[in-house]
Amino acid sequence: MRLVDGAAKPGAKILVSGGSRCNVTNAVVTERDYWGGRRTIIRRVLSRLPVPQTIAFFESLGVPLKEEATAKLFPRSDRSRDVLDALLGAARELGVTIMPSTRVHRVSPAADGFDLETSQGPLRTSSVVLATGGLSLPKTGSDGGGLAIARGLGHTIVPTTPALAPLMLAAPGIHERLSGVAQDLELALRVDGRVTERITGAMLWTHFGISGPAALDMSRHWLRARLQGHEASLTAHLRQGQLFESVEAAWTNTAAQHPRLALQTALAEMLPASVASALLDSLGLDGTLRLAQLTRAGRRALSHALTALPLPVHDSRGYSYAEATAGGVALEEIDPGTMESRKCAGLFLVGEILDVDGRLGGFNFQWAWSSARTAAEGLARSA
Ligand SMILES: Cc1cc2nc3c(=O)[nH]c(=O)nc-3n(C[C@H](O)[C@H](O)[C@H](O)COP(=O)(O)OP(=O)(O)OC[C@H]3O[C@@H](n4cnc5c(N)ncnc54)[C@H](O)[C@@H]3O)c2cc1C
């Protein structure tokens, strides 16, 4: 068996993942943590290598995992290098020949298998597992070449967009002066005027727009809506769980109880002080104003901003900054019991090349591990 990889050092994404700690999986993984193809298919594939078996598998390779308070699992050593070394070491022990710097240009079905055209010359093989990833972080070698190979072998490619990508906001905007500030909030996506997605978590303001878990998880929804030609708009809810009316009533009460309290001081009790100042400036409200002097219009504008602050997204930062790819090889063209192609016998597809993308938290690797295990069993049976 040969592992053919265009990169000089296979597994670069494992090394950079999870801040070089590799978030291997999550304590609880279900099909609801994923988008893309049919969730019944995703569930079936996940069930072939569920989380407890994933933990046991890495333990057997000498990489015990630890669960953090966020439910994410990392190697106990906190070193992604240990995950990669263990996987490559296990492959070598099983007799796999690792062929780095060998880019596959074309895969053609032949009488008794496949002919591969590679940067190192032709190869003949009885079956092929396409594990070429999607388009995220193309400098690691996952640049969509595998999608072209799958298309050439008869597969439908669901149009791709970045996923888990930072989002860029129109300038000028408050993000520019808030770069580096993090806060907990709820993001709401409206598609054609209707809220279709709400995501709660930490968001990071950056010089170009927004990042952090909530923004990354939201990116695929905004991008997919736009890809499908819908009107998509994003708002931030800075007072989670409170409606406009209750926020407005709270301001009225606070003003009655503390009429001399400065607006900036009152707001900084709810939000990071820098966000409070930026928000007041953007609304044209003077932070030194006493609460008793706040007009009805000012109070309403502030309550609106706190419950639905418009975030004028114009795009994501693209595949070079995305942690995953949405879209890919259509899932229903794969047999979920073996990961074998329904279009081309002897071809197996696993991981991010497929139309499956998980949320942040170890779900994309779990999909890669589970689908790879399914394919390994499928291959073993077909051999
Ligand atoms: C910065 C970053 C951090 C991440 N952190 C996490 C995390 O902590 N937890 C998590 O669950 N997920 C994380 N992910 C997502 C996760 O890394 C991917 O979902 C996962 O690596 C996909 O595995 P894969 O094997 O399908 O593809 P990849 O890991 O993309 O591997 C594909 C391989 O195929 C090779 N290749 C591609 N085309 C060809 C070709 N034509 N010929 C030969 N070789 C080819 C590439 O060189 C590459 O080595 C992160 C992603 C990024 C970018």
Ligand as a Chemical Component Dictionary entry (heavy atoms), coordinates in Angstrom:
data_LIG
# 
_chem_comp.id                   LIG 
_chem_comp.type                 NON-POLYMER 
_chem_comp.pdbx_formal_charge   0 
_chem_comp.three_letter_code    LIG 
# 
loop_
_chem_comp_atom.comp_id 
_chem_comp_atom.atom_id 
_chem_comp_atom.alt_atom_id 
_chem_comp_atom.type_symbol 
_chem_comp_atom.charge 
_chem_comp_atom.model_Cartn_x 
_chem_comp_atom.model_Cartn_y 
_chem_comp_atom.model_Cartn_z 
_chem_comp_atom.pdbx_ordinal 
LIG C1  C1  C 0 -5.508  26.139 10.485 1  
LIG C2  C2  C 0 -6.411  24.922 10.623 2  
LIG C3  C3  C 0 -6.679  24.412 11.879 3  
LIG C4  C4  C 0 -7.543  23.328 12.029 4  
LIG N1  N1  N 0 -7.766  22.825 13.291 5  
LIG C5  C5  C 0 -8.606  21.773 13.439 6  
LIG C6  C6  C 0 -8.788  21.171 14.730 7  
LIG O1  O1  O 0 -8.121  21.538 15.716 8  
LIG N2  N2  N 0 -9.717  20.157 14.828 9  
LIG C7  C7  C 0 -10.422 19.689 13.740 10 
LIG O2  O2  O 0 -11.248 18.795 13.893 11 
LIG N3  N3  N 0 -10.198 20.185 12.512 12 
LIG C8  C8  C 0 -9.306  21.200 12.333 13 
LIG N4  N4  N 0 -9.065  21.686 11.064 14 
LIG C9  C9  C 0 -9.718  21.012 9.919  15 
LIG C10 C10 C 0 -8.947  19.717 9.588  16 
LIG O3  O3  O 0 -7.562  19.990 9.572  17 
LIG C11 C11 C 0 -9.393  19.152 8.235  18 
LIG O4  O4  O 0 -10.786 19.015 8.184  19 
LIG C12 C12 C 0 -8.733  17.783 7.997  20 
LIG O5  O5  O 0 -7.321  17.933 7.996  21 
LIG C13 C13 C 0 -9.183  17.177 6.687  22 
LIG O6  O6  O 0 -8.453  15.995 6.483  23 
LIG P1  P1  P 0 -8.265  15.392 5.019  24 
LIG O7  O7  O 0 -7.345  14.224 5.192  25 
LIG O8  O8  O 0 -9.571  15.191 4.382  26 
LIG O9  O9  O 0 -7.514  16.533 4.166  27 
LIG P2  P2  P 0 -6.112  17.371 4.437  28 
LIG O10 O10 O 0 -5.774  17.306 5.868  29 
LIG O11 O11 O 0 -6.388  18.657 3.795  30 
LIG O12 O12 O 0 -5.056  16.506 3.653  31 
LIG C14 C14 C 0 -5.082  16.382 2.269  32 
LIG C15 C15 C 0 -3.719  15.912 1.784  33 
LIG O13 O13 O 0 -3.838  15.574 0.394  34 
LIG C16 C16 C 0 -2.719  16.084 -0.300 35 
LIG N5  N5  N 0 -3.124  16.337 -1.696 36 
LIG C17 C17 C 0 -4.107  17.158 -2.150 37 
LIG N6  N6  N 0 -4.215  17.081 -3.476 38 
LIG C18 C18 C 0 -3.282  16.202 -3.881 39 
LIG C19 C19 C 0 -2.898  15.692 -5.154 40 
LIG N7  N7  N 0 -3.495  16.053 -6.297 41 
LIG N8  N8  N 0 -1.865  14.800 -5.212 42 
LIG C20 C20 C 0 -1.246  14.372 -4.071 43 
LIG N9  N9  N 0 -1.577  14.825 -2.846 44 
LIG C21 C21 C 0 -2.585  15.711 -2.759 45 
LIG C22 C22 C 0 -2.324  17.341 0.448  46 
LIG O14 O14 O 0 -0.954  17.624 0.221  47 
LIG C23 C23 C 0 -2.635  16.972 1.896  48 
LIG O15 O15 O 0 -1.496  16.421 2.525  49 
LIG C24 C24 C 0 -8.171  22.751 10.887 50 
LIG C25 C25 C 0 -7.879  23.261 9.621  51 
LIG C26 C26 C 0 -7.005  24.326 9.469  52 
LIG C27 C27 C 0 -6.725  24.858 8.100  53 
# 
loop_
_chem_comp_bond.comp_id 
_chem_comp_bond.atom_id_1 
_chem_comp_bond.atom_id_2 
_chem_comp_bond.value_order 
_chem_comp_bond.pdbx_ordinal 
LIG C1  C2  SING 1  
LIG C2  C3  SING 2  
LIG C2  C26 DOUB 3  
LIG C3  C4  DOUB 4  
LIG C4  N1  SING 5  
LIG C4  C24 SING 6  
LIG N1  C5  DOUB 7  
LIG C5  C6  SING 8  
LIG C5  C8  SING 9  
LIG C6  O1  DOUB 10 
LIG C6  N2  SING 11 
LIG N2  C7  SING 12 
LIG C7  O2  DOUB 13 
LIG C7  N3  SING 14 
LIG N3  C8  DOUB 15 
LIG C8  N4  SING 16 
LIG N4  C9  SING 17 
LIG N4  C24 SING 18 
LIG C9  C10 SING 19 
LIG C10 O3  SING 20 
LIG C10 C11 SING 21 
LIG C11 O4  SING 22 
LIG C11 C12 SING 23 
LIG C12 O5  SING 24 
LIG C12 C13 SING 25 
LIG C13 O6  SING 26 
LIG O6  P1  SING 27 
LIG P1  O7  DOUB 28 
LIG P1  O8  SING 29 
LIG P1  O9  SING 30 
LIG O9  P2  SING 31 
LIG P2  O10 DOUB 32 
LIG P2  O11 SING 33 
LIG P2  O12 SING 34 
LIG O12 C14 SING 35 
LIG C14 C15 SING 36 
LIG C15 O13 SING 37 
LIG C15 C23 SING 38 
LIG O13 C16 SING 39 
LIG C16 N5  SING 40 
LIG C16 C22 SING 41 
LIG N5  C17 SING 42 
LIG N5  C21 SING 43 
LIG C17 N6  DOUB 44 
LIG N6  C18 SING 45 
LIG C18 C19 SING 46 
LIG C18 C21 DOUB 47 
LIG C19 N7  SING 48 
LIG C19 N8  DOUB 49 
LIG N8  C20 SING 50 
LIG C20 N9  DOUB 51 
LIG N9  C21 SING 52 
LIG C22 O14 SING 53 
LIG C22 C23 SING 54 
LIG C23 O15 SING 55 
LIG C24 C25 DOUB 56 
LIG C25 C26 SING 57 
LIG C26 C27 SING 58 
# 
